[in-house]
Amino acid sequence: MSDTQRMNESLKSFKGYESFRMKGEFRSEISVGVDLRADRQGNCVGTYKQNQVPDEIIIIRDRGWVRHGDKNLEETRKFAKIYMPDKLAAVDEAIKKSRGKYVEYPARDLLEAPGVFLCAFHLAFMKVPAKVSSAKEMGNPRTRGGERTIQLTHGSGAGEVSVHVPEKGGNTPRGIEFNLGDVPVLLELDEYDRPVTVKPPAPADVVQEKEVRALDLASDLPGD
């Protein structure tokens, strides 16, 4: 099977999955990492990192929850103390309410974050082609979990897309690389078509977005 045929078989599989786990990074100015399990029904669960600071993410169709890690909350406070001291008291109150809790948002708001956007299959992977006219092997084989893979690439620049397939045969996509806008996205893939079991946090563990608006330092606080 030619490189082009192998890549097309891999892309066909990728486009057909109902769910999978994706682990990887966005190579933007701000370091963004993800480890998410998502399906085409709008369910998503896992972690999202910005500048190596992780948050827990849960999305169930149109609702979403984020549990901010202590390090994230500490960084928010440091930022407010240095750049927005007039909002520090409100930030401290919001941190107190949200620590160890899940903050509930409309899912569309969470999906605005670059990494979390991957949960929206129909949008995030829309420009990944289902079929290519040419492909060639690029780079050196990689080893993941004891399995060596090769990279098959089509196109160049912003339109470049690559899949990683087993070196010794088979076309199951073990990874994919593409661009969202001008940002390269590199993902490892596994757990294909496994059910994504998610449930909302217990009500006692949830605070509403409006109660902790000060965590978003770009928002207008009451009395501003």
BAVEXLO-156469 format. One record per residue: y, x, z of N, C-alpha, C in turn; residue in one letter. Coordinates in steps of 0.02 Angstrom, whole numbers, plus 50000, padded with zeros to 5 digits. Atoms other than C-alpha are relative to their C-alpha. Layout:
REM residues N
- Y,X,Z,Y,X,Z,Y,X,Z,A
...
END
This chain:
REM residues 224
- 49940,50043,50000,50000,50000,50000,50062,50044,50000,M
- 49939,49960,50005,50171,50069,49952,50044,49990,50061,S
- 49953,50008,49945,50312,50096,50076,50037,49934,49996,D
- 49965,50063,50008,50402,49946,50002,49956,49941,50019,T
- 50046,50054,49982,50250,49834,50019,49990,49997,50076,Q
- 50010,49998,49928,50222,49891,50198,50061,49972,50036,R
- 49939,50024,49967,50403,49858,50244,50006,49924,49991,M
- 49995,50072,50011,50398,49685,50165,49950,49962,50043,N
- 50049,50033,49957,50239,49640,50259,50024,50000,50073,E
- 49974,49995,49932,50320,49700,50420,50058,49951,50011,S
- 49944,50047,49994,50479,49601,50389,49977,49927,50000,L
- 50028,50068,50001,50377,49446,50348,49973,49981,50068,K
- 50025,50013,49932,50290,49461,50516,50057,49989,50049,S
- 49943,50004,49955,50453,49490,50607,50036,49933,49994,F
- 49964,50063,50011,50536,49338,50529,49958,49940,50021,K
- 50043,50056,49983,50386,49230,50572,49985,49992,50074,G
- 50016,50005,49929,50371,49266,50758,50040,49945,50034,Y
- 49967,50051,49960,50412,49124,50877,50032,50029,50062,E
- 49972,49967,49941,50447,49244,51019,49980,50073,50000,S
- 50019,49930,49989,50444,49428,51065,50044,50031,50054,F
- 49960,49961,49953,50507,49557,51187,50036,50054,49961,R
- 49960,49948,50033,50646,49673,51131,50032,50044,50054,M
- 49973,49952,49952,50698,49830,51222,50035,50054,49960,K
- 49964,49949,50039,50833,49946,51159,50073,50003,50017,G
- 49930,49985,49987,51016,49981,51138,50045,49982,49941,E
- 49946,50004,50049,51179,49948,51046,50037,50066,50004,F
- 49965,49936,50000,51260,50111,50993,50074,49989,49986,R
- 49928,50013,50005,51439,50056,51022,50037,50048,50046,S
- 49961,49958,49956,51582,50139,51114,49980,49990,50073,E
- 50024,50015,49933,51520,50052,51272,49924,49997,49997,I
- 50073,49998,50000,51338,50089,51311,49972,49932,50021,S
- 50031,50065,49987,51238,49926,51301,49925,50006,49991,V
- 50073,50000,50005,51052,49910,51336,49972,49933,50018,G
- 50031,50064,49987,50934,49762,51338,49925,50009,50011,V
- 50072,50008,49994,50759,49718,51395,49990,49925,50010,D
- 50000,50073,50001,50737,49536,51348,49938,49972,49967,L
- 50052,50039,50033,50600,49411,51307,50032,49934,49980,R
- 49965,50059,50025,50661,49270,51197,49957,49963,49949,A
- 50035,50040,50051,50599,49129,51086,50050,49961,49958,D
- 49957,50036,50047,50666,49021,50946,50023,49933,50027,R
- 49978,50063,49969,50687,48872,51063,50061,50009,50045,Q
- 49940,49988,49960,50834,48955,51152,49985,50021,50071,G
- 50017,49974,49934,50741,49025,51303,50003,50076,49999,N
- 49992,49927,49998,50779,49203,51357,50002,50022,50072,C
- 50000,49974,49932,50749,49307,51512,49993,50076,49998,V
- 50006,49927,49997,50770,49490,51559,50063,50031,50029,G
- 49942,49964,49973,50906,49618,51592,50046,50023,49943,T
- 49948,49977,50046,51067,49667,51506,50039,50054,50037,Y
- 49963,49944,49968,51152,49834,51543,50062,50016,49960,K
- 49940,49974,50031,51329,49886,51508,50022,50061,50039,Q
- 49986,49937,49967,51370,50067,51546,49949,50014,50056,N
- 50057,49987,49955,51199,50080,51631,49999,49956,50062,Q
- 49998,50046,49943,51242,49938,51752,49963,49936,49980,V
- 50040,50058,50022,51108,49801,51743,50020,49934,50034,P
- 49995,50068,49975,51125,49613,51763,49936,49964,49979,D
- 50057,50043,50019,50983,49486,51763,50026,49940,49961,E
- 49980,50054,50044,50993,49355,51626,49945,49947,49996,I
- 50045,50056,50014,50912,49183,51613,50038,49951,49955,I
- 49971,50051,50043,50949,49064,51470,49946,49948,49984,I
- 50044,50055,50017,50868,48894,51447,50040,49953,49955,I
- 49965,50039,50051,50935,48816,51288,50076,50005,50009,R
- 49927,49999,49999,51117,48770,51324,50029,50023,50067,D
- 49975,49976,49936,51128,48835,51503,49977,50072,50013,R
- 50017,49931,49986,51128,49013,51568,50021,50021,50070,G
- 49986,49974,49933,51130,49111,51730,49999,50076,49998,W
- 49996,49927,49993,51178,49290,51773,50000,50018,50073,V
- 49996,49972,49932,51139,49383,51933,50025,50071,49994,R
- 49968,49935,50005,51258,49528,51944,49971,50048,50053,H
- 50024,49950,49954,51187,49685,52021,50057,50026,50044,G
- 49949,49975,49954,51277,49764,52170,50045,50053,49967,D
- 49961,49947,50032,51332,49911,52062,50053,49970,49954,K
- 49952,50034,50043,51414,49794,51938,50057,49971,50041,N
- 49948,50029,49957,51507,49704,52077,50045,50054,50028,L
- 49960,49945,49974,51563,49870,52149,50048,50026,49947,E
- 49957,49976,50054,51630,49925,51980,50057,49951,49986,E
- 49948,50050,50009,51724,49761,51962,50054,50007,50053,T
- 49951,49992,49946,51806,49787,52131,50043,50062,49990,R
- 49963,49937,50012,51854,49967,52089,50053,49990,49946,K
- 49952,50013,50054,51935,49909,51928,50059,49960,50024,F
- 49946,50043,49975,52033,49772,52015,50046,50039,50047,A
- 49960,49962,49952,52090,49891,52153,50048,50047,49965,K
- 49958,49951,50035,52158,50017,52028,50050,49967,49953,I
- 49959,50026,50055,52225,49909,51887,50030,49931,50014,Y
- 49975,50068,49988,52250,49734,51959,49999,49986,50075,M
- 50004,50007,49927,52281,49753,52147,50022,49931,50025,P
- 49978,50067,49978,52366,49583,52155,49943,49950,49998,D
- 50057,50045,50004,52198,49504,52114,49941,50022,50043,K
- 50055,49972,49962,52093,49608,52233,49972,49951,50051,L
- 50024,50047,49950,52083,49475,52369,49956,49947,49968,A
- 50039,50050,50034,52021,49346,52245,49934,50029,49975,A
- 50061,49966,50024,51896,49470,52173,49951,50009,50058,V
- 50043,49991,49941,51830,49510,52348,49966,49934,50020,D
- 50028,50065,49983,51805,49324,52381,49946,49980,49950,E
- 50049,50016,50052,51714,49301,52216,49937,50043,50008,A
- 50058,49956,49989,51602,49451,52252,49959,49975,50059,I
- 50035,50026,49941,51559,49379,52422,49958,49939,49982,K
- 50035,50062,50018,51509,49212,52345,49941,50014,49952,K
- 50050,49990,50053,51408,49287,52201,49947,50051,50018,S
- 50048,49947,49985,51317,49431,52285,49931,49969,50015,R
- 50068,50025,49991,51130,49398,52272,49988,49931,49971,G
- 50006,50067,50028,51162,49233,52182,50000,50003,49923,K
- 49995,50007,50073,51151,49173,52002,50063,49961,49985,Y
- 49940,50035,50022,51314,49124,51920,49982,49960,49938,V
- 50019,50044,50055,51291,48975,51803,50057,49994,49950,E
- 49953,50004,50056,51376,48972,51633,49971,49957,49945,Y
- 50027,50025,50063,51361,48877,51470,49968,50059,49962,P
- 50034,49946,50035,51238,48978,51366,50044,50033,49948,A
- 49957,49973,50053,51367,48998,51227,50046,50054,50027,R
- 49956,49949,49971,51477,49098,51347,49961,50065,50011,D
- 50040,49939,49989,51337,49218,51392,49984,50034,49934,L
- 50020,49972,50065,51291,49241,51209,50057,50039,49967,L
- 49945,49961,50027,51463,49316,51178,49992,50074,50017,E
- 50013,49930,49983,51403,49477,51263,49956,50031,49945,A
- 50037,49971,50056,51338,49597,51128,49925,50000,50008,P
- 50072,49997,49991,51165,49623,51201,49968,49932,50008,G
- 50027,50067,49988,51138,49444,51259,49998,49959,49935,V
- 49998,50034,50065,51182,49386,51083,49932,50002,49965,F
- 50067,49995,50031,51006,49443,51032,49955,49941,50019,L
- 50039,50058,49981,50938,49292,51125,50004,49944,49949,C
- 49990,50051,50051,51006,49184,50984,49968,50023,49934,A
- 50037,49975,50059,50872,49222,50853,50034,49981,49935,F
- 49976,50025,50064,50949,49114,50717,50065,50032,49979,H
- 49938,49967,50016,51112,49211,50727,49992,50077,50000,L
- 50002,49927,49992,51071,49387,50787,49963,50035,49944,A
- 50040,49967,50051,50940,49425,50654,50008,49969,49931,F
- 49989,50036,50063,51014,49320,50515,50005,50047,49940,M
- 49989,49955,50056,51061,49471,50408,49943,50051,49991,K
- 50059,49959,50013,50895,49560,50429,49961,49968,49943,V
- 50031,50032,50058,50814,49531,50258,49927,49982,50013,P
- 50071,50018,49997,50648,49443,50239,49959,50041,49950,A
- 50034,49961,50051,50609,49553,50089,50049,50050,49971,K
- 49958,49948,50029,50675,49715,50014,49971,50022,49933,V
- 50022,49978,50067,50666,49787,49839,49976,50071,49999,S
- 50022,49930,49996,50636,49966,49894,50000,50022,50072,S
- 50003,49971,49932,50593,50067,50049,49971,50069,49995,A
- 50029,49934,49997,50553,50244,50094,49993,50022,50072,K
- 50011,49974,49932,50488,50336,50246,50055,50049,50017,E
- 49944,49958,49978,50627,50418,50346,49983,50030,50068,M
- 50007,49969,49934,50629,50539,50492,49928,50021,50015,G
- 50066,49977,49977,50482,50604,50592,49963,49944,50036,N
- 50038,50050,49962,50341,50498,50664,50018,50002,50074,P
- 49986,50004,49928,50372,50438,50842,49937,49976,50036,R
- 50056,50023,49958,50250,50406,50983,50026,49953,50053,T
- 49982,50050,49949,50267,50248,51088,49936,49973,50030,R
- 50060,50026,49967,50136,50203,51216,49936,50029,49972,G
- 50059,49967,50028,50015,50327,51139,49988,49986,49927,G
- 50008,50017,50070,50037,50254,50964,50055,50033,49959,E
- 49951,49969,50044,50122,50352,50825,50023,49950,49948,R
- 49971,50046,50049,50239,50254,50713,50042,50039,49950,T
- 49955,49973,50050,50335,50290,50554,50056,49951,49987,I
- 49942,50041,50014,50505,50225,50502,50007,49989,49925,Q
- 49989,50019,50069,50525,50132,50338,50070,49970,49994,L
- 49929,50017,50003,50706,50111,50282,50019,49974,49931,T
- 49971,50027,50062,50797,50008,50151,50076,50001,50007,H
- 49928,50004,50001,50980,50022,50103,50033,50060,50032,G
- 49961,49947,49969,51118,50130,50175,50062,49970,50031,S
- 49939,50022,49968,51274,50118,50279,49990,49938,50042,G
- 50003,50061,49959,51310,49948,50359,49942,49955,49980,A
- 50055,50042,50023,51172,49869,50255,49931,50030,50011,G
- 50065,49968,49989,51035,49988,50311,49959,49962,50052,E
- 50047,50031,49953,50883,49913,50397,49936,50040,49999,V
- 50062,49963,49994,50727,50000,50460,49950,49962,50042,S
- 50053,50025,49956,50560,49946,50531,49955,50059,50018,V
- 50048,49949,49978,50439,50054,50630,49931,49967,50001,H
- 50067,50028,50005,50256,50023,50590,49950,50054,50020,V
- 50051,49951,49980,50094,50107,50649,49987,50050,49944,P
- 50009,49947,50050,50069,50274,50561,49933,49993,49964,E
- 50068,49999,50028,49883,50248,50534,49978,49933,49973,K
- 50019,50063,50032,49889,50077,50455,50022,49940,50040,G
- 49975,50060,49969,49939,49900,50491,50075,49996,49992,G
- 49929,50009,50013,50112,49828,50468,50036,49962,50055,N
- 49968,50033,49943,50149,49752,50638,50064,50038,50018,T
- 49937,49965,49983,50333,49791,50675,50002,50021,50073,P
- 49995,49974,49932,50342,49903,50828,50073,50012,50020,R
- 49929,49991,49987,50530,49922,50811,50040,49981,49940,G
- 49956,50017,50055,50678,49873,50706,50069,50028,50014,I
- 49932,49974,49996,50849,49949,50671,50042,49966,49947,E
- 49955,50033,50047,50994,49858,50591,50070,50003,50028,F
- 49930,49999,49978,51181,49832,50607,50026,49930,50013,N
- 49962,50061,49986,51277,49692,50690,50073,50018,49992,L
- 49933,49976,50016,51447,49712,50611,49995,50074,49985,G
- 50002,49928,50009,51478,49898,50623,49963,50035,50057,D
- 50035,49972,49943,51368,49924,50776,49925,50006,49986,V
- 50073,49991,50009,51193,50000,50754,49962,49972,50060,P
- 50043,50029,49948,51058,49907,50851,49930,50029,49990,V
- 50067,49970,50003,50892,49993,50891,49956,49966,50052,L
- 50042,50039,49955,50751,49890,50966,49927,50018,49992,L
- 50073,49998,50000,50570,49915,51015,49976,49928,50009,E
- 50025,50069,49999,50465,49758,50993,49928,49998,50024,L
- 50070,50013,49981,50307,49691,51075,49995,49929,50028,D
- 50013,50066,49970,50231,49537,51160,50016,49944,49950,E
- 49986,50048,50053,50239,49441,50996,49965,49933,50014,Y
- 50025,50069,49996,50216,49251,51003,49971,49982,50068,D
- 50020,50020,49933,50184,49249,51190,50051,49950,50027,R
- 49952,50048,49973,50261,49099,51280,50051,50034,50046,P
- 49947,49975,49957,50427,49138,51362,50009,49949,50056,V
- 49998,50047,49944,50411,49054,51531,50063,50013,50042,T
- 49938,49994,49962,50580,49025,51610,50011,49937,50041,V
- 49981,50058,49960,50641,48911,51748,50067,50015,50032,K
- 49934,49989,49970,50814,48886,51821,49993,50024,50071,P
- 50001,49979,49930,50855,48970,51986,50003,49940,50046,P
- 49995,50053,49950,50840,48866,52143,50074,49984,50013,A
- 49929,50019,49989,51001,48767,52175,50034,50040,50056,P
- 49970,49962,49945,51028,48862,52338,50020,50070,49979,A
- 49985,49932,50023,51036,49024,52237,50051,50001,49944,D
- 49954,50005,50057,51166,48963,52112,50071,49987,50023,V
- 49930,50017,49993,51355,48967,52111,50027,49985,49930,V
- 49972,50018,50064,51459,48890,51973,50053,50050,49978,Q
- 49952,49953,50028,51567,48994,51858,50070,49990,50028,E
- 49932,50013,49977,51726,48908,51916,50013,50025,50071,K
- 49993,49977,49931,51692,48964,52095,50013,50075,50004,E
- 49994,49927,49998,51694,49148,52048,50037,50026,49938,V
- 49964,49982,50060,51816,49154,51903,50033,50069,50006,R
- 49966,49936,49991,51898,49308,51978,49958,50059,49978,A
- 50042,49945,50025,51748,49412,51923,50018,50017,49928,L
- 49976,49987,50068,51817,49393,51747,50074,50018,50007,D
- 49932,49977,49987,51973,49497,51768,50049,49984,49944,L
- 49957,50019,50055,52038,49437,51601,50021,49926,50005,A
- 49984,50071,49994,52044,49256,51659,50062,49989,50041,S
- 49941,50018,49960,52194,49170,51733,49976,49971,50067,D
- 50019,50024,49934,52175,49145,51920,50049,49944,50022,L
- 49955,50052,49975,52245,48991,52009,50061,50031,50033,P
- 49939,49974,49971,52426,49023,52054,50031,50055,49961,G
- 49970,49947,50042,52453,49154,51918,50062,49973,49964,D
END
